[in-house]
Amino acid sequence: MRRKDKEIPSRREIDAIIHGCDVCRLAMAVENEPYIVPVSFGYDGAALFFHTAQSGKKIEFLESNNRVCFEFERNVTLQASPDAACKWTFAFESVIGSGRVSELIDPVEKARGLDQIMLHYSGRQWELDAPLLARTRVWQLLIDSLTGKRAEEKAG
């Protein structure tokens, strides 16, 4: 990271940022074409989980290249300068990472992935029925790297 003064070295703080977000942006690429989508997600500390429909562009990209990047941000606040346009900035916390995605096929693993997603948003575990599992594709993103960055709000 270029700006070491903004780096968040603590994994505990990075995890707190992820747990405090509602959306994960998932970036994919096939050959020379990039693609980014917002996804709902679950997080267990080692992997992210998300679900998809049975087909679509996101699946085409994942099946062609399972290496992805992802991004989270929270506490974003515009920091305006009354005197200079080039001094406008943002206060924020963000996490950027990369990893490899694989589809969960086993019904027990699919249920665990969906349960991680529901746990993230509802704070509790759910009993998931077989027809729901059968018609939902569930994916696991094993995290290879994570970096956190914070820009503090400026007094003013």
C-alpha beads as a LAMMPS data file, in Angstrom:
LAMMPS data file: protein, C-alpha beads

156 atoms
155 bonds

1 atom types
1 bond types

-500.0 500.0 xlo xhi
-500.0 500.0 ylo yhi
-500.0 500.0 zlo zhi

Masses

1 110.0

Atoms # bond

1 1 1 0.000 0.000 0.000
2 1 1 1.403 3.349 -1.035
3 1 1 -0.116 5.373 1.833
4 1 1 1.133 3.495 4.901
5 1 1 -0.304 6.262 7.109
6 1 1 -3.806 5.176 6.005
7 1 1 -3.244 1.407 6.259
8 1 1 -5.280 -0.616 8.754
9 1 1 -2.862 -3.321 9.916
10 1 1 -5.238 -4.993 12.371
11 1 1 -7.146 -8.009 11.019
12 1 1 -9.702 -7.469 13.790
13 1 1 -10.425 -3.961 12.450
14 1 1 -10.544 -5.205 8.856
15 1 1 -13.042 -7.901 9.869
16 1 1 -15.140 -5.274 11.681
17 1 1 -15.323 -3.199 8.491
18 1 1 -16.453 -6.226 6.470
19 1 1 -19.043 -7.174 9.098
20 1 1 -20.275 -3.551 9.077
21 1 1 -20.986 -3.456 5.338
22 1 1 -24.173 -4.348 3.484
23 1 1 -22.703 -4.744 -0.009
24 1 1 -19.601 -6.382 -1.443
25 1 1 -18.414 -5.323 -4.880
26 1 1 -17.092 -8.298 -6.792
27 1 1 -14.710 -7.617 -9.700
28 1 1 -14.077 -10.210 -12.385
29 1 1 -12.304 -10.300 -15.727
30 1 1 -12.305 -12.497 -18.789
31 1 1 -9.572 -11.858 -21.322
32 1 1 -9.633 -8.083 -21.709
33 1 1 -13.163 -7.447 -20.391
34 1 1 -13.694 -6.352 -16.754
35 1 1 -16.996 -6.760 -14.926
36 1 1 -17.994 -5.600 -11.447
37 1 1 -21.207 -6.321 -9.553
38 1 1 -22.565 -5.610 -6.085
39 1 1 -23.506 -8.761 -4.173
40 1 1 -25.040 -9.610 -0.842
41 1 1 -22.623 -11.748 1.128
42 1 1 -21.702 -13.736 4.195
43 1 1 -18.274 -13.834 5.808
44 1 1 -16.724 -16.402 8.135
45 1 1 -13.263 -14.871 8.540
46 1 1 -11.634 -17.011 5.835
47 1 1 -14.128 -16.851 2.980
48 1 1 -16.950 -14.805 1.521
49 1 1 -20.175 -16.458 0.371
50 1 1 -22.689 -15.208 -2.177
51 1 1 -25.509 -16.700 -4.225
52 1 1 -26.657 -16.368 -7.805
53 1 1 -29.448 -17.362 -10.119
54 1 1 -28.947 -20.397 -12.340
55 1 1 -27.363 -18.441 -15.210
56 1 1 -26.142 -14.994 -16.163
57 1 1 -23.125 -12.861 -16.998
58 1 1 -21.614 -13.159 -13.521
59 1 1 -21.639 -16.950 -13.796
60 1 1 -20.117 -16.846 -17.287
61 1 1 -17.242 -14.758 -15.926
62 1 1 -16.726 -16.940 -12.840
63 1 1 -16.724 -20.140 -14.870
64 1 1 -14.160 -18.676 -17.265
65 1 1 -11.851 -17.143 -14.618
66 1 1 -12.328 -17.850 -10.920
67 1 1 -9.762 -15.245 -9.771
68 1 1 -11.557 -12.171 -8.434
69 1 1 -11.077 -8.975 -6.473
70 1 1 -13.573 -7.560 -4.012
71 1 1 -14.166 -4.275 -2.208
72 1 1 -16.059 -2.987 0.822
73 1 1 -16.438 0.543 2.144
74 1 1 -18.225 2.209 5.031
75 1 1 -18.365 5.489 6.946
76 1 1 -17.904 7.481 3.757
77 1 1 -18.166 11.236 4.308
78 1 1 -17.424 13.990 1.822
79 1 1 -14.839 16.431 3.188
80 1 1 -15.408 19.728 1.362
81 1 1 -12.984 22.649 1.294
82 1 1 -14.534 26.104 1.028
83 1 1 -11.347 27.528 -0.490
84 1 1 -9.785 25.012 -2.882
85 1 1 -11.354 22.504 -5.263
86 1 1 -8.300 20.224 -5.085
87 1 1 -8.636 19.904 -1.307
88 1 1 -11.971 18.116 -1.447
89 1 1 -11.643 14.513 -0.282
90 1 1 -13.460 11.719 1.560
91 1 1 -13.210 10.212 4.998
92 1 1 -13.756 6.444 4.713
93 1 1 -12.873 2.920 5.724
94 1 1 -12.321 0.338 3.000
95 1 1 -11.164 -3.212 2.474
96 1 1 -9.856 -4.600 -0.795
97 1 1 -8.926 -8.220 -1.321
98 1 1 -8.532 -11.004 -3.796
99 1 1 -9.157 -14.704 -3.959
100 1 1 -10.589 -17.619 -5.879
101 1 1 -14.246 -18.504 -6.268
102 1 1 -15.688 -21.996 -6.416
103 1 1 -19.266 -23.180 -6.539
104 1 1 -20.581 -25.112 -3.560
105 1 1 -22.376 -28.195 -4.864
106 1 1 -22.860 -30.354 -1.779
107 1 1 -26.244 -29.510 -0.157
108 1 1 -24.668 -29.283 3.314
109 1 1 -22.014 -26.848 2.076
110 1 1 -24.590 -24.847 0.104
111 1 1 -26.721 -24.575 3.243
112 1 1 -23.702 -23.434 5.258
113 1 1 -22.912 -20.750 2.649
114 1 1 -26.481 -19.461 2.533
115 1 1 -26.611 -19.541 6.318
116 1 1 -23.493 -17.339 6.453
117 1 1 -25.260 -14.837 4.200
118 1 1 -28.407 -14.860 6.343
119 1 1 -26.362 -14.647 9.547
120 1 1 -24.660 -11.516 8.222
121 1 1 -27.952 -9.720 7.575
122 1 1 -30.269 -11.157 10.208
123 1 1 -27.907 -12.054 13.037
124 1 1 -29.338 -15.554 13.323
125 1 1 -29.225 -18.961 11.705
126 1 1 -32.033 -20.295 9.532
127 1 1 -33.395 -23.679 8.543
128 1 1 -33.219 -23.832 4.745
129 1 1 -35.466 -26.155 2.773
130 1 1 -34.299 -28.533 0.047
131 1 1 -36.222 -26.900 -2.868
132 1 1 -34.586 -23.544 -2.076
133 1 1 -31.136 -25.150 -2.024
134 1 1 -31.809 -26.978 -5.294
135 1 1 -32.654 -23.801 -7.231
136 1 1 -29.929 -21.564 -5.780
137 1 1 -26.288 -21.521 -6.792
138 1 1 -23.983 -20.759 -3.870
139 1 1 -20.368 -19.671 -4.230
140 1 1 -17.416 -19.522 -1.867
141 1 1 -14.627 -16.982 -2.306
142 1 1 -11.505 -18.188 -0.488
143 1 1 -9.565 -15.064 0.446
144 1 1 -5.899 -14.875 -0.582
145 1 1 -5.217 -11.276 0.466
146 1 1 -6.871 -8.403 2.355
147 1 1 -5.844 -4.801 2.920
148 1 1 -7.642 -2.155 4.921
149 1 1 -7.433 1.595 4.509
150 1 1 -8.839 4.490 6.538
151 1 1 -8.931 8.223 5.922
152 1 1 -9.968 10.079 9.062
153 1 1 -12.506 12.874 9.029
154 1 1 -10.781 16.241 9.041
155 1 1 -11.695 18.828 11.649
156 1 1 -12.958 21.913 10.146

Bonds

1 1 1 2
2 1 2 3
3 1 3 4
4 1 4 5
5 1 5 6
6 1 6 7
7 1 7 8
8 1 8 9
9 1 9 10
10 1 10 11
11 1 11 12
12 1 12 13
13 1 13 14
14 1 14 15
15 1 15 16
16 1 16 17
17 1 17 18
18 1 18 19
19 1 19 20
20 1 20 21
21 1 21 22
22 1 22 23
23 1 23 24
24 1 24 25
25 1 25 26
26 1 26 27
27 1 27 28
28 1 28 29
29 1 29 30
30 1 30 31
31 1 31 32
32 1 32 33
33 1 33 34
34 1 34 35
35 1 35 36
36 1 36 37
37 1 37 38
38 1 38 39
39 1 39 40
40 1 40 41
41 1 41 42
42 1 42 43
43 1 43 44
44 1 44 45
45 1 45 46
46 1 46 47
47 1 47 48
48 1 48 49
49 1 49 50
50 1 50 51
51 1 51 52
52 1 52 53
53 1 53 54
54 1 54 55
55 1 55 56
56 1 56 57
57 1 57 58
58 1 58 59
59 1 59 60
60 1 60 61
61 1 61 62
62 1 62 63
63 1 63 64
64 1 64 65
65 1 65 66
66 1 66 67
67 1 67 68
68 1 68 69
69 1 69 70
70 1 70 71
71 1 71 72
72 1 72 73
73 1 73 74
74 1 74 75
75 1 75 76
76 1 76 77
77 1 77 78
78 1 78 79
79 1 79 80
80 1 80 81
81 1 81 82
82 1 82 83
83 1 83 84
84 1 84 85
85 1 85 86
86 1 86 87
87 1 87 88
88 1 88 89
89 1 89 90
90 1 90 91
91 1 91 92
92 1 92 93
93 1 93 94
94 1 94 95
95 1 95 96
96 1 96 97
97 1 97 98
98 1 98 99
99 1 99 100
100 1 100 101
101 1 101 102
102 1 102 103
103 1 103 104
104 1 104 105
105 1 105 106
106 1 106 107
107 1 107 108
108 1 108 109
109 1 109 110
110 1 110 111
111 1 111 112
112 1 112 113
113 1 113 114
114 1 114 115
115 1 115 116
116 1 116 117
117 1 117 118
118 1 118 119
119 1 119 120
120 1 120 121
121 1 121 122
122 1 122 123
123 1 123 124
124 1 124 125
125 1 125 126
126 1 126 127
127 1 127 128
128 1 128 129
129 1 129 130
130 1 130 131
131 1 131 132
132 1 132 133
133 1 133 134
134 1 134 135
135 1 135 136
136 1 136 137
137 1 137 138
138 1 138 139
139 1 139 140
140 1 140 141
141 1 141 142
142 1 142 143
143 1 143 144
144 1 144 145
145 1 145 146
146 1 146 147
147 1 147 148
148 1 148 149
149 1 149 150
150 1 150 151
151 1 151 152
152 1 152 153
153 1 153 154
154 1 154 155
155 1 155 156
